[in-house]
């Protein structure tokens, strides 16, 4: 059940009441029977479990900073697209995987 904050207009007390969502708001103070009003309160937000880090939901400023760091660390000239001779896509003649059963 949610907790609602109420403030009395007569005595000035502020207190919490646990009520069902479907219940009608209270109208009289439980201490002095004066008129009360329901206050807006922030919702309870509890993080449970593993993996709640600042990097999980980065802000736009953080995304831009990460992108600028990536650009600064990339090698000049776009040499990252060239492949080395040892990483060719075709297997060499001596390393082809074959299976023979006797």
WOVEN-V585548 format. One record per residue. N is the residue number from 1. RES is the residue in one small letter. PHI is phi as a letter, one per 20 degrees, with the letter a starting at -180 (NA if undefined). D_FIRST is the distance of its C-alpha to the first C-alpha in whole Angstrom. Layout:
{{N	RES	PHI	D_FIRST} {N	RES	PHI	D_FIRST}}
//
This chain:
{{1	x	NA	0} {2	x	f	4} {3	x	d	7} {4	x	d	10} {5	x	e	13} {6	x	c	16} {7	x	c	19} {8	x	e	22} {9	x	f	25} {10	x	e	27} {11	x	e	27} {12	x	n	25} {13	x	f	22} {14	x	c	19} {15	x	b	16} {16	x	d	12} {17	x	c	10} {18	x	e	6} {19	x	c	6} {20	x	f	6} {21	x	f	7} {22	x	f	10} {23	x	f	11} {24	x	f	14} {25	x	f	14} {26	x	f	15} {27	x	c	19} {28	x	c	21} {29	x	f	20} {30	x	f	19} {31	x	d	22} {32	x	d	25} {33	x	m	24} {34	x	f	25} {35	x	f	24} {36	x	c	20} {37	x	c	19} {38	x	e	16} {39	x	e	17} {40	x	e	16} {41	x	c	15} {42	x	f	15} {43	x	f	12} {44	x	f	12} {45	x	c	15} {46	x	d	15} {47	x	e	19} {48	x	c	19} {49	x	n	22} {50	x	e	26} {51	x	n	28} {52	x	e	26} {53	x	c	29} {54	x	f	30} {55	x	e	32} {56	x	f	30} {57	x	c	29} {58	x	f	32} {59	x	f	33} {60	x	f	36} {61	x	f	38} {62	x	f	37} {63	x	f	38} {64	x	f	42} {65	x	f	42} {66	x	f	42} {67	x	f	44} {68	x	f	47} {69	x	f	47} {70	x	f	48} {71	x	f	50} {72	x	f	52} {73	x	e	52} {74	x	f	54} {75	x	f	57} {76	x	f	60} {77	x	n	62} {78	x	m	59} {79	x	f	61} {80	x	f	57} {81	x	e	58} {82	x	e	62} {83	x	d	62} {84	x	e	64} {85	x	f	67} {86	x	e	65} {87	x	d	62} {88	x	f	64} {89	x	f	62} {90	x	e	65} {91	x	f	66} {92	x	f	69} {93	x	f	71} {94	x	e	71} {95	x	d	67} {96	x	f	67} {97	x	e	64} {98	x	c	66} {99	x	d	66} {100	x	c	69} {101	x	d	69} {102	x	e	72}}
//
